[in-house]
Amino acid sequence: MTQNMETDPFNVSMRKFLKQVGVTSQQAIEKAVADAGLKGQGRLTVRAVITAERAGLHHVVEGDIELG
């Protein structure tokens, strides 16, 4: 019997991890911007790095966040 994506343990675990990454990263960026007094001052370039040594993964995502 094949499990669908919503019940597959790997997929469920990955989604939980990615949700945690998203929420905690947003909080950290918001705090850093507030602490540096950057709100309303152009753009902020942000880089996220995901690594999984056992799987040989090194994934980088870079982008700009509009500061308002």
C-alpha positions as CSV (number, residue, x, y, z in Angstrom):
1,M,0.0,0.0,0.0
2,T,1.4,3.4,-1.0
3,Q,1.1,6.4,1.3
4,N,0.1,9.7,-0.1
5,M,2.2,12.8,0.4
6,E,0.2,14.0,3.5
7,T,0.7,10.8,5.4
8,D,4.2,9.8,4.2
9,P,6.5,10.2,7.3
10,F,9.3,11.7,5.3
11,N,7.1,14.3,3.8
12,V,5.4,15.1,7.1
13,S,8.7,15.5,8.8
14,M,10.1,17.7,6.1
15,R,7.1,20.0,6.1
16,K,7.4,20.3,9.9
17,F,11.1,21.2,9.6
18,L,10.5,23.7,6.8
19,K,7.7,25.4,8.7
20,Q,10.1,25.7,11.7
21,V,12.7,27.2,9.4
22,G,10.3,29.7,8.0
23,V,8.8,30.9,11.2
24,T,12.1,31.1,13.2
25,S,13.9,32.8,10.2
26,Q,11.2,35.4,9.9
27,Q,11.4,36.2,13.6
28,A,15.2,36.4,13.4
29,I,15.1,38.7,10.4
30,E,12.4,41.0,11.9
31,K,14.5,41.3,15.2
32,A,17.7,42.0,13.3
33,V,16.0,44.7,11.2
34,A,14.4,46.3,14.3
35,D,17.7,46.1,16.3
36,A,19.6,47.7,13.4
37,G,17.0,50.4,12.9
38,L,16.7,49.5,9.2
39,K,12.9,49.5,8.8
40,G,11.9,51.7,5.9
41,Q,15.5,51.9,4.5
42,G,15.6,50.2,1.1
43,R,16.3,46.5,0.8
44,L,18.0,43.9,2.8
45,T,19.9,41.1,1.0
46,V,19.4,37.8,2.8
47,R,21.0,34.4,2.2
48,A,19.7,31.1,3.6
49,V,21.8,28.0,3.6
50,I,20.5,24.5,4.1
51,T,23.0,21.7,4.6
52,A,22.6,18.0,5.2
53,E,26.1,16.5,5.4
54,R,24.9,12.9,5.3
55,A,23.0,13.6,2.1
56,G,25.7,15.8,0.6
57,L,23.3,18.7,0.4
58,H,24.4,22.4,0.4
59,H,21.6,24.5,-0.9
60,V,21.7,28.3,-0.9
61,V,18.8,30.7,-1.5
62,E,19.5,34.4,-1.7
63,G,17.1,37.3,-2.2
64,D,16.1,40.8,-1.2
65,I,13.6,41.8,1.3
66,E,11.9,45.2,0.9
67,L,12.3,47.1,4.1
68,G,9.4,49.4,3.4
